[in-house]
Amino acid sequence: MENDLKISELKEMQLKLYELNKEKWNDMEPKFAKNHILYMIEEIGECISIIKKKKIDSVMNDEHIRNRFIEELSDVLMYYIEVMNRLNISSEEFTRIYLQKYNTNLKRNYEEDNKNKYV
């Protein structure tokens, strides 16, 4: 395994983890994707909690705090991949749509878009 994981590798790794735990985890069905989005949000909350309690400076400079923060980010990504797996989103499909969105965002004027957002 390289030091820079590909989406396809993350999906495979998460499927292996699922296979080891499938007796305890939700089935690999689309209807359970919502649960994993909620778990992901919970993990995002843990990331926010670290920043709130320990401050960004600690995340940047304290190795222990930084490792805990990255561990929580890893949990977020694992649940994200669980959603992709349950909804049968392929690496190729995700990459194609991600690149489309990226290219759209390159042309966006965020200031203009947000000016009238909550009027």
A tleap script that builds the chain and sets N, CA, C and O, in Angstrom:
source leaprc.protein.ff14SB
mol = sequence {
  NMET GLU ASN ASP LEU LYS ILE SER GLU LEU
  LYS GLU MET GLN LEU LYS LEU TYR GLU LEU
  ASN LYS GLU LYS TRP ASN ASP MET GLU PRO
  LYS PHE ALA LYS ASN HIE ILE LEU TYR MET
  ILE GLU GLU ILE GLY GLU CYS ILE SER ILE
  ILE LYS LYS LYS LYS ILE ASP SER VAL MET
  ASN ASP GLU HIE ILE ARG ASN ARG PHE ILE
  GLU GLU LEU SER ASP VAL LEU MET TYR TYR
  ILE GLU VAL MET ASN ARG LEU ASN ILE SER
  SER GLU GLU PHE THR ARG ILE TYR LEU GLN
  LYS TYR ASN THR ASN LEU LYS ARG ASN TYR
  GLU GLU ASP ASN LYS ASN LYS TYR CVAL
}
set mol.1.N position { 0.844 -1.180 0.000 }
set mol.1.CA position { 0.000 0.000 0.000 }
set mol.1.C position { 0.889 1.243 0.000 }
set mol.1.O position { 1.861 1.338 0.749 }
set mol.2.N position { 0.531 2.173 -0.847 }
set mol.2.CA position { 1.269 3.433 -0.919 }
set mol.2.C position { 0.907 4.327 0.254 }
set mol.2.O position { -0.006 4.027 1.024 }
set mol.3.N position { 1.628 5.417 0.377 }
set mol.3.CA position { 1.336 6.393 1.426 }
set mol.3.C position { 0.218 7.356 1.048 }
set mol.3.O position { -0.171 8.206 1.849 }
set mol.4.N position { -0.291 7.227 -0.151 }
set mol.4.CA position { -1.387 8.085 -0.607 }
set mol.4.C position { -2.477 7.168 -1.144 }
set mol.4.O position { -2.364 6.630 -2.246 }
set mol.5.N position { -3.525 6.998 -0.361 }
set mol.5.CA position { -4.572 6.044 -0.702 }
set mol.5.C position { -5.472 6.561 -1.819 }
set mol.5.O position { -5.769 7.753 -1.898 }
set mol.6.N position { -5.894 5.652 -2.668 }
set mol.6.CA position { -6.861 5.954 -3.717 }
set mol.6.C position { -8.263 5.650 -3.191 }
set mol.6.O position { -8.432 4.871 -2.253 }
set mol.7.N position { -9.245 6.267 -3.799 }
set mol.7.CA position { -10.627 6.013 -3.403 }
set mol.7.C position { -10.948 4.530 -3.520 }
set mol.7.O position { -11.589 3.961 -2.637 }
set mol.8.N position { -10.512 3.912 -4.589 }
set mol.8.CA position { -10.784 2.478 -4.781 }
set mol.8.C position { -10.158 1.645 -3.660 }
set mol.8.O position { -10.747 0.656 -3.226 }
set mol.9.N position { -8.985 2.031 -3.193 }
set mol.9.CA position { -8.343 1.313 -2.091 }
set mol.9.C position { -9.117 1.509 -0.791 }
set mol.9.O position { -9.305 0.564 -0.024 }
set mol.10.N position { -9.559 2.729 -0.549 }
set mol.10.CA position { -10.354 2.998 0.650 }
set mol.10.C position { -11.633 2.172 0.649 }
set mol.10.O position { -12.027 1.628 1.680 }
set mol.11.N position { -12.275 2.079 -0.502 }
set mol.11.CA position { -13.500 1.287 -0.612 }
set mol.11.C position { -13.219 -0.191 -0.328 }
set mol.11.O position { -13.980 -0.842 0.387 }
set mol.12.N position { -12.146 -0.709 -0.878 }
set mol.12.CA position { -11.773 -2.112 -0.634 }
set mol.12.C position { -11.448 -2.349 0.839 }
set mol.12.O position { -11.885 -3.341 1.422 }
set mol.13.N position { -10.690 -1.451 1.430 }
set mol.13.CA position { -10.336 -1.584 2.843 }
set mol.13.C position { -11.590 -1.580 3.716 }
set mol.13.O position { -11.707 -2.369 4.653 }
set mol.14.N position { -12.523 -0.685 3.398 }
set mol.14.CA position { -13.737 -0.589 4.198 }
set mol.14.C position { -14.602 -1.834 4.029 }
set mol.14.O position { -15.266 -2.262 4.974 }
set mol.15.N position { -14.599 -2.418 2.830 }
set mol.15.CA position { -15.330 -3.670 2.616 }
set mol.15.C position { -14.716 -4.814 3.426 }
set mol.15.O position { -15.436 -5.662 3.953 }
set mol.16.N position { -13.394 -4.834 3.522 }
set mol.16.CA position { -12.724 -5.853 4.351 }
set mol.16.C position { -13.118 -5.683 5.820 }
set mol.16.O position { -13.397 -6.660 6.515 }
set mol.17.N position { -13.136 -4.450 6.275 }
set mol.17.CA position { -13.536 -4.161 7.650 }
set mol.17.C position { -14.988 -4.576 7.882 }
set mol.17.O position { -15.338 -5.117 8.931 }
set mol.18.N position { -15.818 -4.313 6.884 }
set mol.18.CA position { -17.223 -4.722 6.979 }
set mol.18.C position { -17.329 -6.249 7.085 }
set mol.18.O position { -18.082 -6.766 7.911 }
set mol.19.N position { -16.593 -6.947 6.266 }
set mol.19.CA position { -16.639 -8.420 6.284 }
set mol.19.C position { -16.266 -8.973 7.657 }
set mol.19.O position { -16.853 -9.955 8.113 }
set mol.20.N position { -15.306 -8.354 8.306 }
set mol.20.CA position { -14.900 -8.786 9.645 }
set mol.20.C position { -15.966 -8.500 10.702 }
set mol.20.O position { -15.992 -9.152 11.746 }
set mol.21.N position { -16.833 -7.542 10.442 }
set mol.21.CA position { -17.798 -7.083 11.447 }
set mol.21.C position { -19.252 -7.196 11.010 }
set mol.21.O position { -20.133 -6.661 11.684 }
set mol.22.N position { -19.522 -7.865 9.921 }
set mol.22.CA position { -20.875 -7.834 9.360 }
set mol.22.C position { -21.940 -8.417 10.275 }
set mol.22.O position { -23.119 -8.100 10.119 }
set mol.23.N position { -21.561 -9.249 11.213 }
set mol.23.CA position { -22.544 -9.788 12.160 }
set mol.23.C position { -23.042 -8.707 13.123 }
set mol.23.O position { -24.150 -8.801 13.651 }
set mol.24.N position { -22.221 -7.690 13.345 }
set mol.24.CA position { -22.564 -6.631 14.300 }
set mol.24.C position { -23.008 -5.341 13.618 }
set mol.24.O position { -23.695 -4.526 14.234 }
set mol.25.N position { -22.633 -5.146 12.379 }
set mol.25.CA position { -22.905 -3.903 11.669 }
set mol.25.C position { -24.171 -4.021 10.831 }
set mol.25.O position { -24.653 -5.123 10.569 }
set mol.26.N position { -24.708 -2.866 10.408 }
set mol.26.CA position { -25.851 -2.852 9.489 }
set mol.26.C position { -25.493 -3.569 8.192 }
set mol.26.O position { -24.340 -3.567 7.760 }
set mol.27.N position { -26.503 -4.181 7.582 }
set mol.27.CA position { -26.275 -4.840 6.299 }
set mol.27.C position { -25.769 -3.842 5.269 }
set mol.27.O position { -25.947 -2.632 5.404 }
set mol.28.N position { -25.135 -4.383 4.239 }
set mol.28.CA position { -24.592 -3.563 3.161 }
set mol.28.C position { -25.720 -3.258 2.160 }
set mol.28.O position { -25.696 -3.697 1.010 }
set mol.29.N position { -26.696 -2.499 2.638 }
set mol.29.CA position { -27.857 -2.154 1.821 }
set mol.29.C position { -28.013 -0.640 1.764 }
set mol.29.O position { -27.647 0.058 2.709 }
set mol.30.N position { -28.552 -0.131 0.663 }
set mol.30.CA position { -28.730 1.321 0.534 }
set mol.30.C position { -29.525 1.948 1.673 }
set mol.30.O position { -29.250 3.083 2.063 }
set mol.31.N position { -30.503 1.228 2.211 }
set mol.31.CA position { -31.345 1.827 3.261 }
set mol.31.C position { -30.554 2.191 4.517 }
set mol.31.O position { -31.025 2.990 5.326 }
set mol.32.N position { -29.361 1.621 4.693 }
set mol.32.CA position { -28.558 1.931 5.871 }
set mol.32.C position { -27.551 3.056 5.636 }
set mol.32.O position { -26.812 3.428 6.547 }
set mol.33.N position { -27.519 3.591 4.430 }
set mol.33.CA position { -26.591 4.695 4.136 }
set mol.33.C position { -26.874 5.891 5.041 }
set mol.33.O position { -25.951 6.560 5.506 }
set mol.34.N position { -28.158 6.153 5.285 }
set mol.34.CA position { -28.545 7.292 6.140 }
set mol.34.C position { -27.904 7.171 7.524 }
set mol.34.O position { -27.413 8.159 8.071 }
set mol.35.N position { -27.908 5.964 8.087 }
set mol.35.CA position { -27.293 5.762 9.406 }
set mol.35.C position { -25.828 6.166 9.380 }
set mol.35.O position { -25.330 6.788 10.319 }
set mol.36.N position { -25.144 5.811 8.304 }
set mol.36.CA position { -23.714 6.096 8.227 }
set mol.36.C position { -23.444 7.581 8.003 }
set mol.36.O position { -22.404 8.094 8.414 }
set mol.37.N position { -24.370 8.264 7.360 }
set mol.37.CA position { -24.244 9.722 7.256 }
set mol.37.C position { -24.376 10.331 8.646 }
set mol.37.O position { -23.640 11.254 8.994 }
set mol.38.N position { -25.309 9.819 9.437 }
set mol.38.CA position { -25.472 10.321 10.807 }
set mol.38.C position { -24.244 10.015 11.658 }
set mol.38.O position { -23.813 10.858 12.445 }
set mol.39.N position { -23.675 8.817 11.510 }
set mol.39.CA position { -22.440 8.478 12.245 }
set mol.39.C position { -21.312 9.411 11.820 }
set mol.39.O position { -20.504 9.839 12.644 }
set mol.40.N position { -21.266 9.723 10.524 }
set mol.40.CA position { -20.235 10.619 10.006 }
set mol.40.C position { -20.379 12.003 10.636 }
set mol.40.O position { -19.386 12.620 11.020 }
set mol.41.N position { -21.599 12.480 10.739 }
set mol.41.CA position { -21.843 13.785 11.357 }
set mol.41.C position { -21.396 13.767 12.820 }
set mol.41.O position { -20.829 14.741 13.315 }
set mol.42.N position { -21.654 12.662 13.497 }
set mol.42.CA position { -21.206 12.533 14.884 }
set mol.42.C position { -19.684 12.641 14.974 }
set mol.42.O position { -19.157 13.292 15.876 }
set mol.43.N position { -18.985 12.007 14.046 }
set mol.43.CA position { -17.518 12.081 14.044 }
set mol.43.C position { -17.028 13.479 13.703 }
set mol.43.O position { -16.013 13.926 14.237 }
set mol.44.N position { -17.738 14.178 12.818 }
set mol.44.CA position { -17.398 15.576 12.528 }
set mol.44.C position { -17.535 16.398 13.804 }
set mol.44.O position { -16.728 17.288 14.070 }
set mol.45.N position { -18.564 16.092 14.590 }
set mol.45.CA position { -18.735 16.762 15.877 }
set mol.45.C position { -17.553 16.531 16.802 }
set mol.45.O position { -17.151 17.429 17.541 }
set mol.46.N position { -16.996 15.325 16.761 }
set mol.46.CA position { -15.817 15.045 17.587 }
set mol.46.C position { -14.618 15.855 17.107 }
set mol.46.O position { -13.811 16.308 17.918 }
set mol.47.N position { -14.496 16.039 15.794 }
set mol.47.CA position { -13.427 16.899 15.259 }
set mol.47.C position { -13.604 18.323 15.759 }
set mol.47.O position { -12.652 18.966 16.202 }
set mol.48.N position { -14.830 18.803 15.681 }
set mol.48.CA position { -15.131 20.156 16.141 }
set mol.48.C position { -14.834 20.290 17.636 }
set mol.48.O position { -14.303 21.308 18.079 }
set mol.49.N position { -15.175 19.270 18.399 }
set mol.49.CA position { -14.946 19.297 19.839 }
set mol.49.C position { -13.453 19.431 20.164 }
set mol.49.O position { -13.074 20.177 21.066 }
set mol.50.N position { -12.631 18.718 19.439 }
set mol.50.CA position { -11.176 18.816 19.661 }
set mol.50.C position { -10.708 20.240 19.386 }
set mol.50.O position { -9.961 20.819 20.175 }
set mol.51.N position { -11.149 20.796 18.267 }
set mol.51.CA position { -10.749 22.168 17.931 }
set mol.51.C position { -11.254 23.144 18.988 }
set mol.51.O position { -10.535 24.053 19.404 }
set mol.52.N position { -12.494 22.947 19.416 }
set mol.52.CA position { -13.098 23.851 20.403 }
set mol.52.C position { -12.379 23.775 21.748 }
set mol.52.O position { -12.092 24.801 22.365 }
set mol.53.N position { -12.090 22.549 22.198 }
set mol.53.CA position { -11.496 22.371 23.525 }
set mol.53.C position { -9.987 22.565 23.539 }
set mol.53.O position { -9.436 23.109 24.495 }
set mol.54.N position { -9.325 22.124 22.487 }
set mol.54.CA position { -7.856 22.150 22.480 }
set mol.54.C position { -7.280 23.279 21.630 }
set mol.54.O position { -6.091 23.584 21.725 }
set mol.55.N position { -8.115 23.899 20.802 }
set mol.55.CA position { -7.741 25.017 19.941 }
set mol.55.C position { -6.894 24.536 18.754 }
set mol.55.O position { -6.205 23.518 18.818 }
set mol.56.N position { -6.979 25.303 17.692 }
set mol.56.CA position { -6.275 24.987 16.450 }
set mol.56.C position { -4.769 24.902 16.658 }
set mol.56.O position { -4.099 24.059 16.062 }
set mol.57.N position { -4.243 25.777 17.507 }
set mol.57.CA position { -2.798 25.775 17.750 }
set mol.57.C position { -2.321 24.408 18.246 }
set mol.57.O position { -1.250 23.946 17.854 }
set mol.58.N position { -3.111 23.762 19.103 }
set mol.58.CA position { -2.744 22.426 19.595 }
set mol.58.C position { -2.845 21.388 18.487 }
set mol.58.O position { -2.019 20.480 18.403 }
set mol.59.N position { -3.859 21.524 17.637 }
set mol.59.CA position { -3.992 20.594 16.518 }
set mol.59.C position { -2.781 20.710 15.588 }
set mol.59.O position { -2.332 19.723 15.007 }
set mol.60.N position { -2.274 21.907 15.463 }
set mol.60.CA position { -1.134 22.140 14.582 }
set mol.60.C position { 0.208 21.783 15.229 }
set mol.60.O position { 1.141 21.395 14.526 }
set mol.61.N position { 0.321 21.906 16.557 }
set mol.61.CA position { 1.646 21.814 17.183 }
set mol.61.C position { 1.819 20.730 18.232 }
set mol.61.O position { 2.951 20.398 18.582 }
set mol.62.N position { 0.743 20.174 18.738 }
set mol.62.CA position { 0.842 19.127 19.755 }
set mol.62.C position { 0.603 17.778 19.070 }
set mol.62.O position { -0.501 17.497 18.603 }
set mol.63.N position { 1.640 16.955 19.014 }
set mol.63.CA position { 1.561 15.701 18.257 }
set mol.63.C position { 0.417 14.803 18.732 }
set mol.63.O position { -0.280 14.203 17.914 }
set mol.64.N position { 0.224 14.711 20.034 }
set mol.64.CA position { -0.843 13.862 20.567 }
set mol.64.C position { -2.223 14.376 20.135 }
set mol.64.O position { -3.058 13.603 19.666 }
set mol.65.N position { -2.453 15.667 20.293 }
set mol.65.CA position { -3.737 16.266 19.910 }
set mol.65.C position { -3.934 16.134 18.400 }
set mol.65.O position { -5.024 15.797 17.936 }
set mol.66.N position { -2.882 16.400 17.648 }
set mol.66.CA position { -2.966 16.291 16.185 }
set mol.66.C position { -3.335 14.865 15.761 }
set mol.66.O position { -4.182 14.671 14.890 }
set mol.67.N position { -2.700 13.886 16.376 }
set mol.67.CA position { -3.003 12.491 16.042 }
set mol.67.C position { -4.454 12.135 16.375 }
set mol.67.O position { -5.112 11.431 15.608 }
set mol.68.N position { -4.953 12.618 17.513 }
set mol.68.CA position { -6.360 12.376 17.881 }
set mol.68.C position { -7.296 13.024 16.866 }
set mol.68.O position { -8.295 12.426 16.465 }
set mol.69.N position { -6.970 14.246 16.453 }
set mol.69.CA position { -7.791 14.943 15.469 }
set mol.69.C position { -7.809 14.183 14.143 }
set mol.69.O position { -8.871 13.994 13.550 }
set mol.70.N position { -6.651 13.753 13.684 }
set mol.70.CA position { -6.568 13.008 12.418 }
set mol.70.C position { -7.292 11.671 12.540 }
set mol.70.O position { -7.894 11.201 11.574 }
set mol.71.N position { -7.239 11.064 13.706 }
set mol.71.CA position { -7.979 9.814 13.932 }
set mol.71.C position { -9.484 10.051 13.759 }
set mol.71.O position { -10.177 9.240 13.145 }
set mol.72.N position { -9.979 11.155 14.297 }
set mol.72.CA position { -11.400 11.478 14.140 }
set mol.72.C position { -11.734 11.782 12.689 }
set mol.72.O position { -12.794 11.384 12.205 }
set mol.73.N position { -10.847 12.483 11.983 }
set mol.73.CA position { -11.047 12.715 10.552 }
set mol.73.C position { -11.082 11.385 9.793 }
set mol.73.O position { -11.836 11.225 8.833 }
set mol.74.N position { -10.261 10.444 10.234 }
set mol.74.CA position { -10.263 9.115 9.610 }
set mol.74.C position { -11.595 8.428 9.809 }
set mol.74.O position { -12.092 7.766 8.898 }
set mol.75.N position { -12.186 8.576 10.996 }
set mol.75.CA position { -13.523 8.027 11.242 }
set mol.75.C position { -14.547 8.652 10.289 }
set mol.75.O position { -15.402 7.954 9.744 }
set mol.76.N position { -14.453 9.969 10.093 }
set mol.76.CA position { -15.359 10.657 9.164 }
set mol.76.C position { -15.236 10.026 7.779 }
set mol.76.O position { -16.237 9.705 7.138 }
set mol.77.N position { -14.005 9.856 7.333 }
set mol.77.CA position { -13.773 9.297 6.003 }
set mol.77.C position { -14.259 7.851 5.905 }
set mol.77.O position { -14.802 7.446 4.877 }
set mol.78.N position { -14.068 7.086 6.956 }
set mol.78.CA position { -14.534 5.691 6.940 }
set mol.78.C position { -16.054 5.627 6.781 }
set mol.78.O position { -16.562 4.824 5.998 }
set mol.79.N position { -16.770 6.460 7.511 }
set mol.79.CA position { -18.231 6.479 7.357 }
set mol.79.C position { -18.633 6.991 5.977 }
set mol.79.O position { -19.605 6.512 5.392 }
set mol.80.N position { -17.896 7.949 5.465 }
set mol.80.CA position { -18.148 8.461 4.114 }
set mol.80.C position { -18.028 7.324 3.101 }
set mol.80.O position { -18.874 7.169 2.220 }
set mol.81.N position { -16.973 6.539 3.238 }
set mol.81.CA position { -16.758 5.404 2.333 }
set mol.81.C position { -17.844 4.351 2.538 }
set mol.81.O position { -18.274 3.711 1.577 }
set mol.82.N position { -18.292 4.165 3.782 }
set mol.82.CA position { -19.402 3.238 4.048 }
set mol.82.C position { -20.645 3.658 3.270 }
set mol.82.O position { -21.351 2.815 2.717 }
set mol.83.N position { -20.908 4.957 3.228 }
set mol.83.CA position { -22.053 5.459 2.464 }
set mol.83.C position { -21.856 5.141 0.979 }
set mol.83.O position { -22.771 4.643 0.323 }
set mol.84.N position { -20.689 5.422 0.463 }
set mol.84.CA position { -20.405 5.115 -0.946 }
set mol.84.C position { -20.622 3.627 -1.233 }
set mol.84.O position { -21.229 3.270 -2.242 }
set mol.85.N position { -20.128 2.769 -0.352 }
set mol.85.CA position { -20.277 1.329 -0.564 }
set mol.85.C position { -21.740 0.916 -0.531 }
set mol.85.O position { -22.180 0.129 -1.370 }
set mol.86.N position { -22.491 1.431 0.415 }
set mol.86.CA position { -23.902 1.042 0.532 }
set mol.86.C position { -24.743 1.544 -0.642 }
set mol.86.O position { -25.739 0.918 -1.004 }
set mol.87.N position { -24.353 2.654 -1.227 }
set mol.87.CA position { -25.088 3.203 -2.363 }
set mol.87.C position { -24.470 2.804 -3.706 }
set mol.87.O position { -24.853 3.312 -4.760 }
set mol.88.N position { -23.517 1.892 -3.641 }
set mol.88.CA position { -22.849 1.380 -4.858 }
set mol.88.C position { -22.293 2.504 -5.728 }
set mol.88.O position { -22.427 2.480 -6.951 }
set mol.89.N position { -21.673 3.481 -5.088 }
set mol.89.CA position { -21.017 4.565 -5.824 }
set mol.89.C position { -19.591 4.108 -6.110 }
set mol.89.O position { -18.795 3.901 -5.194 }
set mol.90.N position { -19.290 3.958 -7.368 }
set mol.90.CA position { -17.957 3.480 -7.748 }
set mol.90.C position { -16.934 4.608 -7.628 }
set mol.90.O position { -17.285 5.787 -7.600 }
set mol.91.N position { -15.691 4.226 -7.559 }
set mol.91.CA position { -14.600 5.206 -7.517 }
set mol.91.C position { -14.614 6.067 -8.773 }
set mol.91.O position { -14.377 7.274 -8.721 }
set mol.92.N position { -14.895 5.429 -9.891 }
set mol.92.CA position { -14.910 6.144 -11.167 }
set mol.92.C position { -16.073 7.143 -11.225 }
set mol.92.O position { -15.909 8.278 -11.670 }
set mol.93.N position { -17.243 6.699 -10.767 }
set mol.93.CA position { -18.410 7.586 -10.759 }
set mol.93.C position { -18.159 8.786 -9.842 }
set mol.93.O position { -18.442 9.928 -10.204 }
set mol.94.N position { -17.630 8.512 -8.659 }
set mol.94.CA position { -17.331 9.579 -7.722 }
set mol.94.C position { -16.314 10.555 -8.312 }
set mol.94.O position { -16.493 11.770 -8.235 }
set mol.95.N position { -15.248 10.016 -8.900 }
set mol.95.CA position { -14.200 10.856 -9.478 }
set mol.95.C position { -14.760 11.739 -10.584 }
set mol.95.O position { -14.451 12.929 -10.644 }
set mol.96.N position { -15.573 11.173 -11.448 }
set mol.96.CA position { -16.156 11.931 -12.559 }
set mol.96.C position { -16.994 13.104 -12.023 }
set mol.96.O position { -16.845 14.237 -12.480 }
set mol.97.N position { -17.858 12.828 -11.069 }
set mol.97.CA position { -18.744 13.872 -10.561 }
set mol.97.C position { -17.971 14.869 -9.692 }
set mol.97.O position { -18.259 16.065 -9.708 }
set mol.98.N position { -16.992 14.372 -8.937 }
set mol.98.CA position { -16.157 15.272 -8.141 }
set mol.98.C position { -15.436 16.270 -9.057 }
set mol.98.O position { -15.407 17.468 -8.774 }
set mol.99.N position { -14.863 15.774 -10.143 }
set mol.99.CA position { -14.144 16.653 -11.071 }
set mol.99.C position { -15.090 17.651 -11.741 }
set mol.99.O position { -14.718 18.802 -11.969 }
set mol.100.N position { -16.306 17.214 -12.056 }
set mol.100.CA position { -17.296 18.148 -12.609 }
set mol.100.C position { -17.573 19.267 -11.610 }
set mol.100.O position { -17.580 20.444 -11.970 }
set mol.101.N position { -17.799 18.894 -10.366 }
set mol.101.CA position { -18.095 19.881 -9.318 }
set mol.101.C position { -16.894 20.801 -9.095 }
set mol.101.O position { -17.057 22.010 -8.932 }
set mol.102.N position { -15.708 20.234 -9.088 }
set mol.102.CA position { -14.482 21.016 -8.935 }
set mol.102.C position { -14.369 22.060 -10.046 }
set mol.102.O position { -14.088 23.229 -9.783 }
set mol.103.N position { -14.586 21.633 -11.267 }
set mol.103.CA position { -14.487 22.556 -12.399 }
set mol.103.C position { -15.564 23.637 -12.336 }
set mol.103.O position { -15.310 24.785 -12.703 }
set mol.104.N position { -16.747 23.285 -11.879 }
set mol.104.CA position { -17.805 24.281 -11.671 }
set mol.104.C position { -17.361 25.291 -10.616 }
set mol.104.O position { -17.527 26.498 -10.791 }
set mol.105.N position { -16.799 24.788 -9.526 }
set mol.105.CA position { -16.368 25.670 -8.438 }
set mol.105.C position { -15.219 26.578 -8.855 }
set mol.105.O position { -15.089 27.687 -8.336 }
set mol.106.N position { -14.399 26.129 -9.770 }
set mol.106.CA position { -13.315 26.986 -10.253 }
set mol.106.C position { -13.862 28.268 -10.882 }
set mol.106.O position { -13.219 29.317 -10.844 }
set mol.107.N position { -15.042 28.166 -11.452 }
set mol.107.CA position { -15.645 29.300 -12.151 }
set mol.107.C position { -16.609 30.092 -11.268 }
set mol.107.O position { -17.110 31.137 -11.682 }
set mol.108.N position { -16.870 29.607 -10.066 }
set mol.108.CA position { -17.861 30.248 -9.198 }
set mol.108.C position { -17.348 31.542 -8.591 }
set mol.108.O position { -16.159 31.706 -8.317 }
set mol.109.N position { -18.267 32.433 -8.396 }
set mol.109.CA position { -17.989 33.658 -7.652 }
set mol.109.C position { -18.711 33.488 -6.316 }
set mol.109.O position { -19.894 33.809 -6.202 }
set mol.110.N position { -18.005 32.987 -5.315 }
set mol.110.CA position { -18.614 32.659 -4.029 }
set mol.110.C position { -19.226 33.879 -3.356 }
set mol.110.O position { -20.291 33.793 -2.745 }
set mol.111.N position { -18.561 34.988 -3.470 }
set mol.111.CA position { -19.078 36.215 -2.847 }
set mol.111.C position { -20.430 36.574 -3.451 }
set mol.111.O position { -21.371 36.890 -2.723 }
set mol.112.N position { -20.530 36.529 -4.767 }
set mol.112.CA position { -21.781 36.855 -5.456 }
set mol.112.C position { -22.857 35.813 -5.148 }
set mol.112.O position { -24.009 36.168 -4.900 }
set mol.113.N position { -22.489 34.535 -5.163 }
set mol.113.CA position { -23.436 33.457 -4.877 }
set mol.113.C position { -24.033 33.584 -3.482 }
set mol.113.O position { -25.222 33.334 -3.285 }
set mol.114.N position { -23.213 33.971 -2.522 }
set mol.114.CA position { -23.665 34.022 -1.131 }
set mol.114.C position { -24.361 35.326 -0.766 }
set mol.114.O position { -25.037 35.404 0.260 }
set mol.115.N position { -24.200 36.340 -1.594 }
set mol.115.CA position { -24.775 37.643 -1.298 }
set mol.115.C position { -26.290 37.561 -1.154 }
set mol.115.O position { -26.856 38.175 -0.249 }
set mol.116.N position { -26.944 36.826 -2.017 }
set mol.116.CA position { -28.398 36.747 -2.015 }
set mol.116.C position { -28.921 35.427 -1.445 }
set mol.116.O position { -30.106 35.121 -1.575 }
set mol.117.N position { -28.067 34.668 -0.831 }
set mol.117.CA position { -28.439 33.331 -0.369 }
set mol.117.C position { -29.522 33.345 0.691 }
set mol.117.O position { -30.422 32.506 0.656 }
set mol.118.N position { -29.461 34.265 1.625 }
set mol.118.CA position { -30.402 34.258 2.757 }
set mol.118.C position { -31.289 35.494 2.759 }
set mol.118.O position { -31.676 35.984 3.820 }
set mol.119.N position { -31.609 35.996 1.579 }
set mol.119.CA position { -32.455 37.198 1.466 }
set mol.119.C position { -33.910 36.787 1.555 }
set mol.119.O position { -34.797 37.637 1.484 }
savepdb mol mol.pdb
quit
